Amino acid sequence: MKIKKNVMMLACGMIALTVLFSCKKKDGDSPSSDKKAKITITLSSEFKKAESDKFDVTLVASKGNGTTVDWNVNGVLVKGASLNLGTDDFNGGKTIVIESASGFYTGALNIGGFEFGATPFTVTYKVEVNGKLIDEGSQRIVKDRDPIFTKTIQL
């Protein structure tokens, strides 16, 4: 079980680093930073930390000059190189709305989770960039699902 969590954390870290360093450009060759994202993620009420359910969100985006973007999470500004939400943030089933605080050039979202308890839960997600639907879906997460649920979306 610990191996699955470590694999997810490693994948999230690699995605964050890839996005951050892929945006380095020469002076005067700065791409446009005009994208705005809105991401909505809902976990059903069956999601319980007490049952050892796990769910993680990693989100990173950068401007054309390589600086990272801050995020509004349910209306609260969160600063940092990447946004990381986890099991505690979704415990008991919650909807979290994430919006970019400023425009960005490129970004990536990684979501994933697995069920250890006896009660399956559902994840529903919707990703919009500049008001246009990029991806959406819903997945039922059950015990011993192989492979575990993971989704990466390029912004």
C-alpha positions in Angstrom: 0.0 0.0 0.0 2.9 2.3 0.8 4.4 1.6 -2.6 1.3 2.8 -4.4 1.4 6.1 -2.4 5.1 6.5 -3.2 4.5 5.9 -6.9 1.8 8.5 -7.0 3.9 11.0 -5.1 6.9 10.4 -7.5 4.6 10.8 -10.5 3.2 14.1 -9.2 6.7 15.4 -8.5 7.9 14.5 -12.0 5.0 16.2 -13.6 5.5 19.3 -11.6 9.2 19.5 -12.4 8.6 18.8 -16.1 6.1 21.6 -16.4 8.3 24.1 -14.5 11.4 23.5 -16.5 9.8 23.1 -19.9 8.9 26.8 -19.9 12.4 28.2 -19.9 12.7 30.5 -22.9 15.3 32.9 -24.2 14.9 36.6 -23.4 12.5 38.2 -25.9 11.0 34.8 -26.7 8.3 34.8 -24.0 5.1 33.0 -25.0 1.7 34.4 -24.1 0.4 33.8 -20.5 -3.3 34.3 -21.1 -4.9 31.0 -20.1 -7.2 30.8 -17.0 -8.3 27.5 -15.5 -11.2 26.3 -13.4 -11.1 22.8 -12.0 -13.9 21.2 -10.0 -13.3 18.0 -8.2 -16.0 16.2 -6.1 -15.5 13.1 -4.0 -18.7 11.3 -2.8 -19.6 11.1 0.9 -18.3 7.5 1.0 -14.7 8.8 0.9 -13.4 8.3 4.4 -9.9 8.8 5.8 -10.9 6.4 8.6 -11.2 3.6 6.1 -7.7 4.4 4.7 -9.1 5.8 1.5 -6.5 7.9 -0.4 -6.9 10.8 -2.9 -4.3 13.3 -4.1 -4.4 16.4 -6.4 -1.2 18.0 -7.8 -1.5 21.1 -9.9 1.2 23.3 -11.4 1.3 26.0 -14.0 3.7 28.5 -15.2 3.8 31.8 -17.1 5.7 32.3 -20.2 8.7 33.7 -18.2 8.8 30.5 -16.1 7.3 31.9 -12.9 4.6 29.7 -11.3 1.0 30.5 -10.8 -0.9 30.8 -7.6 -4.4 29.2 -7.1 -7.7 30.1 -5.5 -9.0 27.0 -3.7 -12.7 27.5 -2.8 -12.0 31.2 -2.9 -8.9 31.2 -0.7 -5.6 32.2 -2.3 -2.9 29.5 -2.1 0.7 30.4 -3.1 3.5 28.1 -4.0 5.3 26.4 -6.8 2.6 23.7 -6.9 -0.8 23.0 -5.3 -1.1 19.8 -3.4 -4.4 18.6 -2.0 -4.9 15.3 -0.3 -7.0 12.9 1.7 -7.6 15.4 4.6 -8.9 18.0 2.2 -11.6 15.6 0.8 -12.4 13.6 3.9 -16.1 12.8 4.2 -16.7 13.8 0.6 -16.3 17.3 -0.6 -16.3 19.5 -3.7 -13.3 21.7 -4.2 -13.2 24.4 -6.9 -9.7 25.5 -8.0 -9.1 28.6 -10.2 -5.9 30.1 -11.4 -5.2 33.4 -9.7 -3.5 34.7 -12.9 -3.0 33.8 -16.5 -0.5 31.0 -17.4 1.2 29.6 -20.4 1.2 25.8 -19.6 0.3 23.6 -16.8 -0.6 20.1 -15.7 -3.1 18.5 -13.3 -2.7 15.1 -11.8 -5.4 13.4 -9.8 -5.5 9.9 -8.3 -6.7 7.7 -5.5 -7.5 4.3 -4.3 -9.8 2.5 -1.9 -8.6 0.4 1.1 -12.0 0.2 2.9 -15.1 -1.8 2.1 -17.1 1.2 0.7 -16.3 2.4 -2.8 -16.4 6.1 -3.5 -16.8 8.2 -6.7 -14.7 11.0 -8.0 -16.2 13.5 -10.5 -14.0 16.1 -12.2 -14.4 18.9 -14.6 -11.5 20.9 -16.2 -12.1 24.2 -18.0 -9.5 26.5 -19.6 -10.7 30.0 -20.7 -14.2 28.8 -20.2 -13.8 25.9 -22.6 -14.3 22.3 -21.4 -11.0 20.4 -21.6 -11.9 17.2 -19.8 -14.6 15.8 -17.5 -15.5 12.5 -16.1 -16.6 10.3 -13.2 -15.0 7.2 -11.8 -16.1 4.7 -9.2 -13.1 3.7 -7.1 -13.3 0.2 -5.6 -11.0 -1.8 -3.3 -8.1 -3.6 -5.0 -8.7 -1.7 -8.3 -5.8 -2.5 -10.6 -4.4 -0.2 -11.9 -5.3 2.4 -9.3 -7.2 5.5 -10.6 -4.9 8.2 -11.9 -5.6 10.9 -14.4 -3.2 13.5 -15.9 -4.5 16.5 -17.8 -2.4 19.0 -19.7 -3.7 22.5 -19.3 
